[in-house]
Amino acid sequence: MAYKKIEIKRPRGINLDLSPYAMPNEMWSEGDNVTFRQARTNVAQGYSEVYNTQYDSGSNPIDDTTLVGHPMIAIPFTDFSSNYWFYANATDIYRIGSDGVHTKVTRNDGAGTPTYTTYTGDYDNGWTSSLFNGALIFNNTEDVPQFLNDPSGSFSDLTAWPSNERCGVIRPFKNFLLALDIHDKNTSDSFPTKVVWSDTAPLGGVPASWNTGDPAVQAGYNILPDTQGRIVDGKSLNDTFFIYKNDAVWAMQFIGGSLVFSFRKVFSDGSGILAKDCVTEFEGKHFVVGVDDVYIHDGTAKKSIITNQMRKALYSQMNPDHTDKVKCVHDSKNREVVIHYPSVDSPTGESDKVVIYNYESDSWTKRDVNRIAFIGVGHVQREVGEPEGWDSDSGTWDGDGSFWGEESYNPSRNDLLYVKHGDANNTSGLFLGESGLSINGVTYKPFVERIGLDFEDDKGYKYINAIYPHFEGEGTVNIYVGTEERQGGGLTWSQPQEFVIGEDYKATFRESGRYIGIKMESKTDNIWALTGYSVEYSYEGRQ
């Protein structure tokens, strides 16, 4: 019997939107917990606890110096000699450094034994944060915005902020701070389309005035009422600040003079933005999770990057009661943008799913997480103690992912820090991404599959003799072949054939069908990468 062979090179991306019977062979029709970096299909690494932060409310009460209680956000900050993370829960803000000590830095009276004034927001209010002029800004919509410019100090109410006003987010642009989505705490009056900007800030400080009625300063405001949507967030790109409503996008530019800023509508097609922290910058563009689409733009033109790949799957899986908890983050080290979101299986709103866009390969993938509220990017101290040195490194040469010549401050280090919120019955804390093959000790099974292969012939029956996978790495993978009589008729999967990477070169089968499926699934907890595979088959006949 003469066998044919078809080789599928560099399989990439999971496409859940298109029919698998109409997709290119190199696309996967399903998969989980994999990445598509370096033109390969790779096992995705998990995340593990750092900074001694795991908190179990059932057995360990919150201690201000050693544990964290249900954090919502974590932001990196450096004085260029040491690295810190500042994280916040509903009532307090904490600092943690390389020594692993957790210190409460909530606003206080500064006395020897300080009296703290705790915050009044909750998980639904959330926190947002920005860096401005050497200061760290935190805002939760319920309290006066907070700032800190000395990492060894504590947070304070933002200077000159109007005591009765609150804002949805506060963001930096040039030498100004911009407050978006204003409401009056005392009267409950809401101004969801109002933009307020501060006076210019002094070098190394925060603005000294927010008085929009004082002609001696540059503080001012504008209303963007052209569409019904409210302002959700904003972010600068080059010399323009983009204001994102939930149904439009506006551009704000500095012009000086009495007007200070000009405003123009850029996009009004209803896309806007879905939630706070749903925009990030990469390669001179904004990546935006919109109300019903994920798109990129350069300030002039925009295009969808998820349509006909994972758009339907993403938006149909989001929990409609918690779309305000969706966020995205740029993982520049891996050339990816990560979107984390609560699915319909997450009733309390913490993220349990992630979709990832790799902009080098223009591919999408997905993976599981557990009760994540935020993902930060910055230098994470893997081992408590400073500096991280050769003698203290417990990793092996082949398996250690740390950097050669690592120092306490390294601007090239961009780790992902997962912030697990949890609840009264679940642990919470801070976790290093791209670490290990478990989600904080819970293992998972990476897999990819492709159904609907017909090898350019949707009439003949194919007899599958062997699969030749091209693996790198180690471990054992289960390989399956599926067969189907007609499109959408349902696959019948073979028994798994074990493939030991580094020892085997093919997996043998005796399966036949008009449409063929291929599935590869980790059997052991190991790192591997698939660069392609070949299918050896013959025709059984045509019907």
PALO-930139 format. One record per residue: x, y, z of N, C-alpha, C, CB in turn; residue in three letters. Coordinates in steps of 0.1 Angstrom, whole numbers, plus 5000, padded with zeros to 4 digits. Glycine has a CB too. Layout:
BEGIN
XYZXYZXYZXYZala
...
//
This chain:
BEGIN
500849885000500050005000500950125000499050005012met
500750214990501550334989500950444999501550394975ala
501850495007501450595017501850735012502150575030tyr
500950835015501250975012501551035026499951045006lys
502251145025502651215037502351365035504151185041lys
501751425045501551575045502251625057500051605044ile
503051735056503751795067503051925070505251815063glu
502751945083502252075088503252145096500952045096ile
503852255090504952325097504452435105505852375086lys
505152455116504952575125503452595128505552695119arg
502752495134501352515137501252625148500752385143pro
500252715146500252835154498752875156501052955148arg
498452925168497252995171496052895172496953085160gly
495152935182493952855184492852945178493652825199ile
492052895169490952965162489652895166491152965147asn
488852975174487652915179486452975171487452945194leu
486653075163485553145156485253075142485953285153asp
486253045134485952985121485652835122487153015112leu
484952795112484752645110486052575108483752615099ser
486352475116487652405114487752335100487852295124pro
486652325093486752265080487152365069485352205076tyr
487252495073487652595064488952665068486552695062ala
489652615078490852685083492052625076490952675098met
493152705076494452655071494852535081495552765071pro
495652445075496052325083496852365096496852235074asn
497652475095498452505106497752565118499552595102glu
496452595117495752645128495152535137494552745123met
495152555150494552455159493052505161495252455173trp
492152405162490752435164490352435179489952335156ser
491252385187491052395202492352375209490052285206glu
492452405221493652395229493552475242494852435221gly
494452445251494452515264495852505270493452455273asp
496252615277497552625284498752595275497452515295asn
498752665264499852655255500152805250499552565243val
501352825245501752955239502252925225502853025247thr
502353035217502853025203504053115201501653055193phe
505053105209506253185208507253115199506853215222arg
508053205192509153155184508653045174510253085193gln
507453075168506952985157506852845161507852995145ala
506452825174506252685179505052685188507552645188arg
504552565190503452545200504152495213502452435195thr
504052575224504752545236503852525248505752665239asn
504352445257503652435270503752565277504252315279val
502652615282502552735290502952705304501252805289ala
503852795310504152775324503152835333505552835326gln
503052795345502052845355502552955363501652735364gly
502152965376502653065384502753015399501753195384tyr
503653075406503953025420504153145430505252935420ser
503853115442503853215453505253285454503453155466glu
505253415456506453495460506153585471506953575447val
507153635477507053735488506353695500506353865482tyr
506153565502505553505514504153565516506353535527asn
503353575505502153655506500853565507502053735494thr
500953435505499753365505499053375518500053215502gln
497753405517496953435529495753345530496453585529tyr
495553275541494353185543493553235554494853035545asp
492453295551491653355561491053255571490453435555ser
491053125568490553035577491453005589490252905570gly
492753015587493752975597494753085601494452855593ser
494953185592495953285594495353425593497053275584asn
495153495605494653635604495653725597494253685618pro
495153835592496053925585496953985595495154035578ile
498253985591499254055599499954155590500353945604asp
500054285595500454395587501854375582500454515595asp
502654295588504054285583504454155576504954295595thr
503554055576503953935570503053875559504153825580thr
501753915560500753855551499953955544499853755559leu
499253915533498454005526497053955526498954025511val
496054045527494654005527493954045515493954055539gly
493553955506492753985494493154105486491353995499his
494354105480494754225472493954235459496254215469pro
493854355454493154385442494154435431492054485444met
495254485434496154545425497654545430495754695421ile
498654535422500054545426500754615415500654405429ala
501554725419502254815410503754815414501654955410ile
504654795404506054815407506454955409506854745396pro
507554975417508055115419509455095423507255185430phe
510355185418511755175421512355315424512555115409thr
513355315433514155435435515455425427514355465450asp
515555325418516755295410517955245418517155425403phe
517655205430518655115437517954995442519355195448ser
516655005445515954885450514554885443515754895466ser
513954765443512654745437511654725447512754635426asn
510454775445509354755454508054715446509154875463tyr
507154655453505754645448504854705459505354495445trp
503854785454502854835462501554775459502754995461phe
500854715468499654645465498554695475499854495467tyr
497254685471496154735479495054635479495654865473ala
494454625491493154555492492054665494493154455504asn
490954625500489754715501490154835511488554645506ala
490954805521491054905531492454965533490654845544thr
493454895527494854945530495754925518495454865542asp
496854995518497954985508499154935515498155115500ile
499954845509501154785515502354805506500954645519tyr
503554805511504754795504505554665507505654925507arg
506154615497506954495499508254515491506254365495ile
509454485497510654495490511354365489511554595497gly
512654365485513354245483513554165495514754275476ser
513454225507513654155520512354075523513954255531asp
511254095516510054015519509254075530510453875522gly
509554185535508854245546507654325540509754335555val
506454305546505254375542505054485551504054285541his
504954615546504754725555503454805550505954815554thr
502654835560501454915557501855055554500354905568lys
501355105543501655245539500455325536502655245526val
499355285542498055355541498255495547496955285549thr
497455595542497555725547497455725562496455815540arg
498255815569498255815583498755955588499155705589asn
498655965602499056095607500556115610498356115621asp
501356015606502756035607503356025621503156155601gly
502555995631503055985645503955865647501955985655ala
504555855659505455745661504755615660506055755675gly
503555605665502655495663501455545655502155425676thr
501555545642500655615633499255565635501055605619pro
498255665633496855635632496555625617496055735640thr
496055515612495755495598494355535595496055355594tyr
494155605584492855635579492555535567492655785574thr
491855435570491655325560490755375549491055205566thr
490755295538489955335526488555275526490755295513tyr
487655325518486255285519485755215506485455405522thr
486655185497486255115485486054965487487155145473gly
485654895477485554755478485954695464484054715481asp
485754565463486254495451485554545438486054345452tyr
484254585439483554635428484154775424482154645431asp
484554855434485154985430486554955424485255065443asn
487254865430488554835425489554945427488554805410gly
490754925422491855025422492455045409492954995433trp
492855165405493655195394494955265398492955275382thr
495955265390497255325394497955375382498055225402ser
498755485385499555545374500855595381498855655367ser
501955605372503155665376503255805370504455585372leu
503655905378503656045373504756125380502256115376phe
505756165372506756265377507456215390506056395380asn
507656085390508356025402507355985413509356115407gly
506056005411505055975422504255855417504256095425ala
503755785427502855665424501455715429503255535432leu
500455705419499155745422498255625423498655845410ile
497355615433496355515435494955585436496655425447phe
493955515430492655575430491555455431492355665418asn
490555475439489555375440488155425438489655305453asn
487955545433486655605430485855655442485755515422thr
486155605454485455635466486155725476485055515474glu
487555725475488355815484489055915476489355725492asp
489556015482490456115476491656035469490956225486val
492056065457493155995451494356005460493456055437pro
495155895460496355885469497655905460496355755476gln
498655955467499955965460501055935470500156105453phe
502255895464503455865472504655895463503455715477leu
505555975468506755995460508055955467506856145456asn
507955895478509155845486508755695489509455925498asp
509455595483509055455486509155415500509955365477pro
509955495508510055455522508955525531511455495528ser
508155605524507055685532505755615531506955825527gly
504655695533503355645532502555725522502655655546ser
501355675518500555755509499855865516499455655503phe
499455965508498756085513497656125503499756205515ser
496656195508495656255499496356335488494556325506asp
495956325476496556405465496456555468495856375452leu
497556625467497656765470496556845462499056825467thr
495856935470494957035464493756975457495657115454ala
493556845459492356775453491056835460492456625454trp
490056865452488756915457488156805467487756955446pro
487856845479487556745489486256665486487456805502ser
485356725479484056665477484056585464482956765476asn
485056595455485056535442485756395442485656625432glu
485256305434485956175432485956155416485156065439arg
486856065412486956035398487055885395488156105392cys
486655845383486755705379488155665378486055685366gly
489055745371490455715370491155845370490755635357val
492455845373493355955372494555915365493656025386ile
494955985354496055945345496956055342495455885332arg
498256035339499156135336499256165321500556095341pro
499456295318499756335304500656455304498356355296phe
501756445298502756545298503056585313502356665290lys
502856715316503156765330501856785337504056885330asn
500756715333499456735339498956605345498456795329phe
498056605354497256495358495856515353497256465373leu
495256405347493856415342492956325350493856375327leu
491856385354490856305361489656285352490456385375ala
489156165351488156125342486956075349488656025331leu
485756105344484456045350484356095365484455895350asp
483856225366483856295379482456275386484156445377ile
482456255399481256265406481456335419480656125408his
480456395425480456465437480056375449479556595437asp
480956355458480756265469479656315478482056245477lys
479456445480478556505489477156505483478956645493asn
476956545470475656565464475256445456475656685456thr
476156355453475856235444475656275430474656155449ser
475956405426475856445412477056375405476056595411asp
476656325393477656255384477856325371477156115382ser
479156335367479456395354480356295347480256535357phe
479756195341480456085335481256115322479555965332pro
480956235316481656275304482556395306480656305293thr
482956415319483756535323485256495324483256595335lys
486056575318487556565319488056685327488256545305val
488756665337489356765345490856755345488856775360val
491656865342493056855343493656955353493656885329trp
494756915359495356995369496157105364496256905378ser
496757185372497757275368499057195365498057385380asp
499957255359501257185356501957155369502157275347thr
502657045369503356995382504757045382503256845382ala
505257075394506657115395507556995393506957175409pro
508857015391509756905388509756815400511156965385leu
509456685398509556585408508456585418510756595415gly
507356665415506256675424504856655417506256805431gly
503756665425502456665420501856805418501556575429val
500856825411500256955409499857025422499056955399pro
500057155422499657225434498257285434500657345437ala
497557265422496257325421495357245411496257465416ser
494157225415493057165406491957275405492557035412trp
492157395408491157495408490857545393491557615416asn
489857485387489557515373488957655371488557415368thr
488657725382488157865381489257965383487057885390gly
490457935386491558025388492258055376492557965399asp
492158175370492858215358494358215359492358345353pro
494858215371496358215373497058085371496658275387ala
496157975370496757845368496157785355496457745380val
496757675351496257605338495257495340497457555331gln
494757475352493757375355492457415347493457365370ala
491757305342490557335335489757205333490857395321gly
488657215325487857095323487157105310486857075334tyr
486656995305485856985293484856875294486756965280asn
483756895287482756795287482656725273481356855290ile
482556595272482556525260481156455258483656415259leu
480156535255478756485255478256425242477856595260pro
479056425232478556395219477856255217479656405209asp
478356165226477656025226477156005240478655915221thr
476255905241475655875254476555815264474455795252gln
477655745259478555665268479255755278479455595260gly
479755685289480555755299482055735296480155705313arg
482855825302484255805300484755695310485055935304ile
485555595304485955485312487455495316485655355304val
488255525306489755535309490355615299490355385309asp
491655635300492455715290493955675291492255865293gly
494655695280496055665280496755745269496255515278lys
497955795272498655865262499355775251499755955269ser
499555835240500255765229500955875221499355685219leu
502355875222503155985216502656125222502955985201asn
502256215214501856345219500356365221502456455209asp
499656255221498256265222497756175234497556215209thr
496756225241496056155251494756105246495956235265phe
494455975246493255925241492255895252493555795233phe
491055955251490055935261489055825256489356065265ile
488955725264488055615259486755615267488755475261tyr
485655635259484355615264483955475261483355725258lys
482755435266482355295262481655295249481455245273asn
481555405241481055405228481755495218479555445229asp
482955555222483655645213485055665219482955775212ala
485955715211487355755215487555895210488355655208val
488155975220488556115217490056125219487756205227trp
490556225211491956265212492056395219492656265198ala
493056415228493256535235494756575233492956515251met
494956695229496356745226496556875232496556745211gln
497856895237498257025243498457125233499457005252phe
497757245234497957355225498357485232496657385217ile
498357485246498757595253497657705253500057655248gly
498057825257497157945257496057925267496557965243gly
494957995265493857995274493057865273492858105271ser
493057795262492357665260493157555266492057645246leu
494457555266495357455271495357325263494957425286val
494157265261494057145253492957155242493757025262phe
493257085231492157065221491656925222492757095207ser
490356915217489756785217489056755204488656785228phe
489256625199488556585187488156435188489456605175arg
487056405182486656265182487356185172485056255180lys
487856075176488655995166487855875161489955935173val
487255805169486355685165485055705172487055555169phe
483955685164482655695170481755585165481955825167ser
482355465163481555355157481055265168482455275148asp
481055305181480455235192481455135198479355155187gly
482655125193483655025199484155075213484855005190ser
484655195214485055245227485955145234483955275235gly
485755135248486455045256485554975266487555125264ile
485854855270485054775278485054815293485354625277leu
486354835298486454865313487754935315486454725321ala
488054975327489255035331490454935329489255085346lys
491554985326492754895324492554805312493154825336asp
491754845303491554755291492254825279490054745288cys
493254905281494054955270495554955275493655105267val
496454915266497854915268498554955255498354775274thr
499854995257500555035245501554925241501355165248glu
501754905228502754815223503154865209502354665223phe
504454865207504954905193504355025187504854785184glu
504155135195503655255190502155255187504355295178gly
501455165193499955155190499355125204499655045180lys
498055155204497155115215496454985212496155225219his
496554895222495754765221494554785231496654645226phe
493354775225492154805233491154685233491454935227val
490754655245489654555246488354645246489754475259val
487654635234486454715233485254645238486254755218gly
484054715236482854665241482454525234481754765239val
482754515221482454395214483554355204481154405207asp
484754405206485854375197487154415204485754455183asp
488254345200489554375204490354435192490354255210val
490854555194491354625182492654705186490354725176tyr
493454735176494554825178494454945169495954745174ile
495155055173495055175165496355255168493855255168his
496655345158497855425159497455575161498755415147asp
496155595164495655735165494855775153496755825168gly
495055705142494355745129493455635124495455775119thr
494155515122493355395117493355285128493955345104ala
492255215128492155105137491754975130491155135149lys
492154865135491654735129491454635140492654685119lys
490554545138490254435147491454335145488954365144ser
491854275157492954175156492354035161494154215164ile
491154035165490553905171489453855162490053935185ile
488853935153487753885145488253765136487253995135thr
487353665135487653545128488753465135487953565114asn
489053485147490053405155489453365168491353485156gln
489253465177488653425190487653525196489853415200met
487153615187486253715192484953655197485953805180arg
484253575190483053515195483253435208482453425184lys
484253365208484553285220484853375232485753195218ala
485653475231485953565242484653635247486953665238leu
483953695239482853775244481653695248482353875233tyr
481453575243480453485247480753425261480153375237ser
482053415264482353345277482453445288483753285275gln
482553575286482653675296481353675305482853815291met
481553685318480453705327479853845325480853685342asn
478553845321477953975317477754065330476653955311pro
477854005342477654085354478954145359477054005365asp
480054105353481354145357482354185346482054035366his
481754245336482654295325483554405329481854335313thr
483254475340484154575345485354525352483354665356asp
485554395353486754335359487754285348486354215368lys
487354295335488254265325489454355324487454255311val
490654305322491854395321492754335311492454405335lys
493754415306494754365298496154415302494554405283cys
497254355299498554395302499554355291498954325316val
500554435289501554415278502654335284501954545272his
502954215279504054135283505154145273503653985285asp
505954255274506854285263507954185261507554425266ser
508354115272509354015271508953905261509653955285lys
507753865261507253755253506453805241506353665261asn
506453935238505753995227504353955227506453955213arg
503653975238502253935240501554035247502253795247glu
500154035245499254115253498254015260498454225245val
498154015273497353925280496053995284498153875293val
494953925281493653975286493153865296492553985274ile
492853915308492253825318490853865322493153815331his
489953775323488553805325487853705333487953825311tyr
486753735339485853645346484853575336485153705358pro
484853445336483953375327482553365334484553245323ser
481653305327480353275334480453185345479353215323val
481553115347481853025358482453095370482652905354asp
482653225369483253305380482153405385484553385375ser
481253365394480153455398480553575406479253375406pro
481753565412482153685421483053785414482953635433thr
483453755401484153855393485653845392483853985398gly
486253755399487753735397487953665384488353655409glu
489053695378489353625365489753475367490553695358ser
489153395358489453255358489953215344488253175363asp
489953305335490353275321491253385316489053255312lys
492153345307493053435300493053405285494453425307val
493053505277493353485263494553575260492153525254val
495453525252496753595249496953615234497853505255ile
497353735231497653775217499153785215496953905213tyr
499753705207501153715203501253795190501853575202asn
501853915191501754005180502953975170501854145184tyr
503853895174504953855164504353745155506153795171glu
503553655160502953555151501553575148503053415158ser
500953685152499553725150498653605154499353765135asp
498853545166498153425170497553445184499053305170ser
496453375186495753375199495853245206494253425197trp
495853245219495753125227494953155240497153065230thr
494753055248494053075260494552985271492553045258lys
494253015283494652935294493852965307496152965297arg
494052885317493252895329494052965340492852755334asp
493353045349493953105361492853085372494253255359val
493253135384492353105395492153235404492952995404asn
491053295403490653415411491653525410490453365426arg
492053565398493053665396492253805395493853635384ile
492753905402492154035402492954125393492054095415ala
494254105391495154195384496454125380495454325393phe
497054165369498354115366499254235364498354025353ile
500354245371501254355370502554315363501654415384gly
503354405358504554385351505654455357504454415336val
506754385361507854455367508854355373507454545379gly
509854395380510854315386510354245398512154395389his
510354105398509854025409511053955415508753925404val
511153975428512253915436511853765438512553985450gln
512553675432512153535432512453475446512853455422arg
513553515452513853465465513953585475515253385465glu
513453565487513553675497514953695501512653645509val
515353825501516753855504517353935492517653725506gly
518354015495518854105485520354105485518354245486glu
521154095475520654075461520453935458521554135451pro
519853905446519653765441521053725436518553755431glu
521753645442523153615438523353465434524053645449gly
524553445429524853305424524753205436526353305419trp
525253235448525353145459523953115464526153195470asp
523053205463521653185469520753135459521153315474ser
521153115446520253065436520152915437520753105422asp
518852865439518652725441518352645428517552705451ser
518252725417517852655404519052585398517352765395gly
518752485390519752415382520152495370519252275378thr
521352465364521852545353520852535341523152485348trp
520352405338519452385327518052445329519352245323asp
517552435342516252465344515952605350515652375354gly
517052675354516852815360516452915349518152855367asp
515452995352514953095343515453235346513553095342gly
516353245357516853375361517953425352517253375375ser
518253555353519153625344520553615349518753775342phe
521553605340522953615344523253755349523853575331trp
524053755360524453885365523253965371525153965354gly
522253895377521153965382521454055393520053865386glu
520954175393521154265404519754305410521954395400glu
519754385421518554425427517654505418518854495440ser
518254605411517554675401517954645387517754835404tyr
517054595379517454555366516254605357517654405365asn
516454715349515354765341514954665330515754895335pro
515754565327515454475316514454365321516654415310ser
514354355334513454245340512054285339513954205354arg
511254215332509754245332509054115334509354305318asn
508854085347508053965351506553995352508653905364asp
505753895350504353905353504153865368503553815344leu
503353955375503053925389501453915389503454045398leu
501053795392499653765393499053795407499353615390tyr
498053875408497453915421496153835423497154075421val
496153745432495053665435494253725446495453515439lys
492953755443492053825453491453725463490953895446his
490953615458490253515467489153575475491353465477gly
488553495484487553545493487653485506486153515486asp
486653485514486753435528487053285529485453455535ala
486953215518487153075519488353035509485952995515asn
489053125504490153095495491353175498489653125480asn
492553105495493753175497493953285487494953075496thr
494753385490495053495481496553535483494153615484ser
497053615474498453655475498953695461499253545480gly
500353705461501053745449501853635443501953865452leu
501853615430502453495424503253535412501353395420phe
504353475410505253495399504753415387506753455402leu
504553485376504153425363505253355356503453525354gly
504953265347505953195339506853115349506853295331glu
506253045358506952985369506352845371507053065382ser
507052735368506652605371505552555362506152595385gly
505052435365503952375356502752345365504452245350leu
502352445373501152435381500652575383501352365394ser
499352585387498752705391498752705406497252725385ile
499852755412500052755426499852615432499152855433asn
500452515426500452385431499452295425500152385445gly
498452345417497452265410497852245396496052335411val
498152125392498652095379497552105368499251955378thr
497952115356497052125345497652045333496752275341tyr
496752025323497251935312497152025299496351815310lys
498252075294498252145282497952055270499652205279pro
497152105261496752025249496452115237495651925252phe
496552055225496052125213495452015205497252195205val
494452065197493851965188493352035175492651895194glu
493351965164492852015152491851915146493952045142arg
490651955143489751865137489451915123488351845145ile
488751835114488351885101489351875090487852015102gly
490551805092491551795082491051705071492851745088leu
491151745059490651655048491751645037489451705041asp
492951705039494051695030493651735016494651555030phe
492851835015492451885002491551784994493551924993glu
490951695001490051604995488951565005490851474990asp
487751625003486651595013485751485009485851725015asp
486251404999485351294995485951154999485251294980lys
487351144997487951015000488150985015489251004993gly
488150855018488450805031489950795033487750665034tyr
490450845044491850835046492150735057492450985050lys
493150655055493650555065494850615071493850415058tyr
494850645084495950715090496950605096495550805102ile
498150605091499150505095500050545106499950465083asn
500450675106501350725116501350875117502750675113ala
501650925128501951065131503351085135500951125142ile
504051175128505451205131505551345137506351195118tyr
505551355150505551495156507051535158504951495170pro
507251665157508551725158508651805171508851815145his
509051735181509051785195510451835199508551685205phe
510551935207511751965215511351965229512252105210glu
512351935238512051925252512151785257510651985255gly
511251755267511251625273509851595278512251615285glu
509651465282508451425288507651325278507551535291gly
506451295282505651205275504351275271505251075283thr
503951255258502751325252501851215247503151425241val
500551225250499551135244499151195231498351125254asn
499151115221498651155207497451075203499851145197ile
496451145198495251085194494951115179494051135203tyr
494251025173493651055159492151045160494250955149val
491451145155490051135154489551115140489451265160gly
488451055139487851035125486351075125487950885121thr
485951125114484551175112484051145098484551335115glu
482751115098482251075085481751205077481050985087glu
481251305084480751425077481051545086479251415074arg
481051665080481251785088480251805099481351905079gln
480751815111479851835123479251705127478851935119gly
479651595122479051465126479551415139479251365116gly
480551475145481151425158482251335155480051355166gly
483451365162484651275160484551155170485851365163leu
485151055165485550935173487050935175484950805166thr
487450945187488850955190489450815193489151045202trp
490650795188491350665190491850665205492550655181ser
492350545209493050535221494350615220493350385225gln
494750675231496050755231497250665228496150835243pro
498150725220499450655218500450745225499750645203gln
501250675234502250755241503450775232502650675254glu
503950905233505150945226506151005236504751045215phe
507250935237508250985246509251065239509050855253val
509251195242510151295235511651255237509851435240ile
512351255226513751215227514051065225514351255240gly
512950985225513150845223512350795211512650765235glu
511050835210510250795199510350895187508750775203asp
510050845175509950935164508650935157511050895154tyr
507750835160506450835154505450765164506450765140lys
504150795161503050725168502250655157502150825177ala
502050525159501350435149499850425152502050305148thr
499050435141497650425142497050335131496950565142phe
495750295134494950225123493550285124494950075126arg
493450405119492150475120491850535106492250595130glu
490550535102490150585089488950665090490050465079ser
488850765081487650855081487750955070487450915094gly
486651015067486751125056487351245062485251155051arg
487051285074487751395081488551355092486651505085tyr
489651415094490651365104490951465115492051325097ile
491051425127491451515138492751465144490351515149gly
493551555149494851525156494751595169496051575147ile
495151525180495151585193496451545200493951545202lys
497151645207498351615214498151675228499651675207met
498451595238498151635252499251585261496751575257glu
499751675270500751635280500251515289501251755288ser
501151415290500851315300501651335312501151175294lys
502851385311503651415322503851565323505051345321thr
504251615335504451755337505851795333504251795352asp
505951825320507251865315507151975305507951745308asn
508252035302508252145292508552085278509252255295ile
507752115268508052075255507552185245507351935251trp
508052175233507652265222507452175209508652375219ala
506452205201506152135189506352235177504652085189leu
507252195169507552275157506852235145509052275154thr
506152125145505352075134505151925135506052105121gly
504351875125504151725125503751685111503051685135tyr
504051555108503651495095502651385098504851445088ser
501751375088500651265089500951175077499251335088val
501151045080501250945069499950875068502450845073glu
499450875055498150815053498050755039497050925055tyr
497050675037496650625024495150635022497150475022ser
494750625009493350625006492750485007493050684992tyr
491550475014490850345015489850335004490150335028glu
489550444997488650444987487750564987487750314987gly
486950584978486050704977484650654977486350784964arg
483850734984482350704984481550824982482050634998gln
//
